[in-house]
Structures are given as structure tokens and as C-alpha cells.
Amino acid sequence: MQTIPLAYIVLEDLKLFTGPAIRSAGRLSVKPEVRINAVQKLKIGAERGKVLAVDIEGMNRGKFNASLMEFAKVPGNELWLVEPVYDDIDVLDAFIGYADKLVFPYHCVRNDSVLKDIYDVSDNCVPLLVCEHGKCVGKDPLALLRMLSGIGFHNIMVADMDGSITDDDWKDLLSECGGLITYSPARTVGTDVHILAKDLFPIELS
């Protein structure tokens, strides 16, 4: 199993900060305790690490946050930036910055027809299925995962924000996607996963 640290980030005074996060009624906030490039676990080591950085402003607005792009970097680490995009034009703008991979929420894209365009722009794009009550915007995550895999996406992230995806459901998802990234802040998944996104700081869910 591969583990990737996940940090919720905010831009203040043209610098990226992170810290403990709160998710309430679908909105995110963070107590910006430390600059992200000063986090001990993310300091440069013998090998280049990876970090998932969730842009709070972009996620709360559900729109691409262009002002973040030139400041979104974590020296010594491969940056997987979680950022909403509407279509393939936003993807082009996102990769002007320092992101190595763009993790984009499925529920923020214009419609399913742009997914192929997004993949064609860059295969470093990773769809994110944000799930509650076992669904992603009312749709079956397994069906969505099959559709996305069919387009060509290798890595797909599933975020189970309320712990409603069962272990059997996770097994089905894992069997369909060898590059599945699992994020389950509400409970521990009771099956072996391929890639686990793990909160760098505590998150409070309500």
C-alpha cells in the first residue's frame, strides 16, 4: 500500500498555509497553523515524496481558483493539487503552475461530455468522486468509476466523507481500478487499498 499525505491549504499573504481542517455542511475551513513548505513530514528526503493539497477556496466555491496556481508548490514533493475545473480550458490553466497531477472533483465539471477532453489535455488528471450516503451527486460511484476508467483515467480518487461506503463496496471499487486512491476520513477502511490518502492534520467532520 502506498500512502499519500493530504493537506487542506489556504493562500494567505501569497504563501500557502495548512493545519487542522473542519468540514461542515459540505464547506471546508482550516486553521492555518503552518506554512506548508515548513511541515516536517513534507521536508525533502532521500526520495521525492507526494502530497495531495486541497484548495479550500476553490472547493468551497466549486470553481477553478486561478489566483492559487503560481503559489501552489511544495518543494521536494510531487504536488497532486485538488482543484475544481469546469472544462479542459481550466485544465490548461492549472498546469501552467507547479502541479504534477490535477485532482478534479467530478461534481464540478460542466458535464460528462468534457471528461474525454480533460483526459486528452493531460493524462495527469485524476477524477475525484466525493461521496456521501454512498453516492456521488446521487450517482453510483462504481458506475462512475467504470465510466471514467473507460475514458482512460488510470488514477481515480474516491473520497468517502461520511463513512457510508462499506468494505464490500471498497473491494468492488478496488477491483475495477488498479490506481484507486482511497480517502476515508470518517472511518478506517477494513480492506487492503492500493493508494491511501491520509490527513496530515486532523479533520473534524460535522
C-alpha positions as CSV (number, residue, x, y, z in Angstrom):
1,M,0.0,0.0,0.0
2,Q,1.2,3.5,-0.9
3,T,0.2,6.4,1.5
4,I,0.0,10.0,0.3
5,P,-0.4,12.7,2.9
6,L,-3.3,15.1,2.3
7,A,-3.3,18.7,3.4
8,Y,-6.0,21.3,3.3
9,I,-4.4,24.5,2.1
10,V,-5.3,28.3,2.1
11,L,-3.4,31.2,0.5
12,E,-2.5,34.0,2.9
13,D,-0.1,36.8,2.1
14,L,0.9,35.0,-1.1
15,K,2.0,32.0,0.9
16,L,0.4,28.5,1.3
17,F,-0.7,27.6,4.9
18,T,-2.1,24.3,6.2
19,G,-3.4,23.0,9.5
20,P,-6.4,21.2,11.1
21,A,-9.5,21.3,9.0
22,I,-13.2,21.4,9.6
23,R,-15.9,20.2,7.1
24,S,-19.3,21.3,8.0
25,A,-22.4,21.2,5.7
26,G,-20.1,20.5,2.8
27,R,-17.9,23.5,3.4
28,L,-14.3,23.5,4.4
29,S,-12.2,25.6,6.7
30,V,-8.7,25.3,8.1
31,K,-6.8,26.8,11.0
32,P,-3.7,28.0,9.1
33,E,-1.1,26.9,11.6
34,V,2.0,26.5,9.5
35,R,3.4,27.2,6.0
36,I,3.1,24.1,4.0
37,N,6.8,24.1,3.0
38,A,7.7,24.0,6.7
39,V,5.8,20.8,7.6
40,Q,8.4,18.4,8.9
41,K,6.7,15.3,7.2
42,L,7.0,17.0,3.8
43,K,10.6,18.1,4.0
44,I,12.9,17.0,1.3
45,G,14.1,13.4,2.0
46,A,16.1,10.8,0.1
47,E,13.3,10.4,-2.4
48,R,10.8,12.9,-3.8
49,G,7.5,12.4,-1.9
50,K,4.0,13.1,-2.9
51,V,1.4,15.4,-1.3
52,L,-2.3,15.9,-2.0
53,A,-3.1,19.6,-1.5
54,V,-6.8,20.5,-1.3
55,D,-7.5,24.1,-2.3
56,I,-10.2,25.2,0.3
57,E,-11.3,28.3,-1.6
58,G,-11.7,26.5,-4.8
59,M,-13.5,23.6,-3.3
60,N,-15.9,25.9,-1.4
61,R,-16.7,27.9,-4.5
62,G,-16.8,24.9,-6.7
63,K,-14.8,26.9,-9.2
64,F,-11.2,27.0,-10.5
65,N,-9.1,29.2,-8.3
66,A,-6.6,30.8,-10.8
67,S,-5.0,33.0,-8.1
68,L,-3.6,30.0,-6.4
69,M,-1.7,28.5,-9.3
70,E,1.6,30.4,-9.2
71,F,1.9,29.8,-5.4
72,A,0.8,26.1,-5.3
73,K,4.1,24.3,-4.8
74,V,5.7,22.1,-2.1
75,P,9.5,22.0,-2.7
76,G,10.9,18.5,-2.7
77,N,7.5,16.9,-3.3
78,E,5.3,15.9,-6.2
79,L,2.2,18.1,-6.0
80,W,-1.2,16.5,-6.5
81,L,-3.4,19.5,-6.5
82,V,-7.1,19.1,-5.7
83,E,-8.7,21.9,-7.6
84,P,-12.2,22.2,-9.3
85,V,-12.3,22.6,-13.1
86,Y,-15.2,23.3,-15.3
87,D,-13.8,22.1,-18.6
88,D,-10.5,21.4,-20.4
89,I,-9.6,25.2,-20.6
90,D,-9.3,25.2,-16.8
91,V,-7.0,22.2,-17.0
92,L,-4.7,24.1,-19.3
93,D,-4.6,27.0,-16.9
94,A,-3.9,24.6,-13.9
95,F,-0.9,23.1,-15.5
96,I,0.7,26.5,-16.1
97,G,1.5,26.3,-12.4
98,Y,3.5,23.7,-10.4
99,A,1.0,20.8,-10.2
100,D,2.3,17.4,-11.2
101,K,-1.2,16.0,-11.1
102,L,-4.6,17.7,-11.1
103,V,-7.2,16.0,-9.0
104,F,-10.5,17.5,-10.1
105,P,-13.9,16.9,-8.4
106,Y,-16.3,15.2,-10.8
107,H,-19.3,17.2,-9.4
108,C,-17.7,20.5,-10.6
109,V,-17.2,19.7,-14.3
110,R,-19.6,21.1,-16.8
111,N,-21.0,17.7,-17.8
112,D,-19.8,14.2,-18.7
113,S,-19.0,15.2,-22.3
114,V,-16.0,17.3,-21.2
115,L,-14.3,14.4,-19.4
116,K,-12.7,13.0,-22.6
117,D,-11.5,16.5,-23.5
118,I,-9.9,16.8,-20.0
119,Y,-8.2,13.4,-20.4
120,D,-7.0,14.4,-23.9
121,V,-5.4,17.6,-22.5
122,S,-3.4,15.6,-19.9
123,D,-3.3,12.1,-18.6
124,N,-2.0,13.6,-15.3
125,C,-5.6,14.5,-14.5
126,V,-7.3,12.5,-11.7
127,P,-11.1,12.5,-11.3
128,L,-12.3,12.8,-7.7
129,L,-15.6,11.3,-6.6
130,V,-16.8,13.0,-3.4
131,C,-19.3,10.6,-1.8
132,E,-21.9,10.9,0.9
133,H,-24.6,8.4,1.8
134,G,-22.8,6.0,-0.5
135,K,-23.4,8.2,-3.6
136,C,-21.6,10.8,-5.6
137,V,-24.0,13.6,-6.6
138,G,-26.7,10.9,-6.4
139,K,-24.9,8.5,-8.7
140,D,-23.4,5.1,-8.0
141,P,-19.6,5.6,-7.5
142,L,-18.9,2.1,-9.0
143,A,-20.8,3.0,-12.2
144,L,-19.0,6.4,-12.4
145,L,-15.6,4.7,-11.8
146,R,-16.3,2.3,-14.7
147,M,-17.2,5.1,-17.0
148,L,-14.1,7.1,-16.0
149,S,-11.8,4.0,-16.4
150,G,-13.4,3.5,-19.8
151,I,-12.3,7.0,-20.9
152,G,-8.7,6.1,-19.9
153,F,-8.2,7.6,-16.4
154,H,-5.8,5.3,-14.5
155,N,-5.8,7.1,-11.2
156,I,-9.3,7.9,-9.7
157,M,-9.8,9.2,-6.2
158,V,-12.8,8.2,-4.1
159,A,-13.5,10.3,-1.0
160,D,-16.0,8.7,1.4
161,M,-16.7,11.8,3.6
162,D,-19.2,10.1,5.9
163,G,-18.0,6.5,6.1
164,S,-21.0,5.2,4.2
165,I,-19.1,3.2,1.7
166,T,-18.9,-0.4,3.0
167,D,-15.8,-2.6,2.9
168,D,-17.5,-4.7,0.3
169,D,-18.1,-1.6,-1.8
170,W,-14.5,-0.6,-1.5
171,K,-13.5,-4.1,-2.7
172,D,-15.7,-3.6,-5.8
173,L,-14.1,-0.2,-6.4
174,L,-10.6,-1.5,-5.9
175,S,-11.2,-4.4,-8.3
176,E,-12.3,-2.0,-11.0
177,C,-9.4,0.5,-10.7
178,G,-5.8,-0.5,-10.0
179,G,-4.8,3.1,-9.4
180,L,-7.7,3.9,-7.0
181,I,-6.8,6.5,-4.4
182,T,-8.9,5.9,-1.2
183,Y,-9.8,8.7,1.2
184,S,-11.9,7.8,4.2
185,P,-11.6,10.4,7.0
186,A,-14.7,9.2,8.8
187,R,-13.7,5.6,9.4
188,T,-10.8,3.1,8.7
189,V,-11.3,1.0,5.6
190,G,-11.2,-2.6,6.6
191,T,-9.7,-4.0,3.4
192,D,-6.3,-3.6,1.7
193,V,-6.2,-0.5,-0.6
194,H,-3.9,0.5,-3.4
195,I,-3.2,4.1,-2.5
196,L,-4.4,5.7,0.7
197,A,-4.8,9.4,1.2
198,K,-4.2,10.2,4.8
199,D,-4.8,13.5,6.6
200,L,-1.6,15.3,7.5
201,F,-3.5,17.2,10.2
202,P,-6.8,16.2,12.0
203,I,-10.1,16.9,10.2
204,E,-13.3,17.4,12.0
205,L,-16.4,16.3,10.2
206,S,-19.9,17.5,11.0
